[in-house]
Amino acid sequence: IEIVKLLQDDAQRLITIVGRGGVGKTAMVCRLLKGLESGELPDGLGAMKVEGIVYLSESGSHRVNFANIFYDLCKLLPAESANELDAVYKNPQGSTESKMRAVLEKFTGGRVALLLDNFEPLVDTETFAIRDAELDEALRAFLNGTHTAVNIVITTRVAPKPLNLTQPGRQRVLTLDEGLESPYAENILREMD
């Protein structure tokens, strides 16, 4: 329920869900996103419309990196805007921050959910910083921007602590220590059958 409230709150832009392996982070978020595809929140929590969903995972073939974030967001835009942004991305003079701002500014209405799943390989276990400088710059630009249409959900075993200190009023860290409560755990297991 808390993740739903955070997605509905325009002040919250980034939600980091932290927990050990197998606790149900990905299952919980995927269940929510599946409901959002049809415009309904799970468990009868009401309607919530999204204009698009982007899913990237470090454990899959479509990895979490700036290029995939940029171009997958472009796929949700009209072709003219996507072509314009392609030129922005390919400009060697442009910074990652300016490219991220450019793509986010194209989302003026509705809501877009971006899931960065299994994020832990991207986090240095000694410094807790994001190892990929370009990805780190893009996520900081995201948090410092003025847009309100895009929300990012990160699932990870290791929180990117320096990122979590950037614009703390615009993000939330949820720690799952014990797994999902009843009846949510049972509902997810039933849906997986």
Sequence and secondary structure as in RCSB ss.txt:
>XXXX:A:sequence
IEIVKLLQDDAQRLITIVGRGGVGKTAMVCRLLKGLESGELPDGLGAMKVEGIVYLSESGSHRVNFANIFYDLCK
LLPAESANELDAVYKNPQGSTESKMRAVLEKFTGGRVALLLDNFEPLVDTETFAIRDAELDEALRAFLNGTHTAV
NIVITTRVAPKPLNLTQPGRQRVLTLDEGLESPYAENILREMD
>XXXX:A:secstr
 HHHHHHH TT  EEEEEE TTSSHHHHHHHHHHHHHTTB GGG  B   SEEEEEETTSSS  SHHHHHHHHHT
TS HHHHHHHHHHHH TTS HHHHHHHHHHT  SS EEEEEES GGGB TTT  BS HHHHHHHHHHHHS   SE
EEEEEESS  HHHHTSSGGGEEEEEESS   TTHHHHHHHHH 
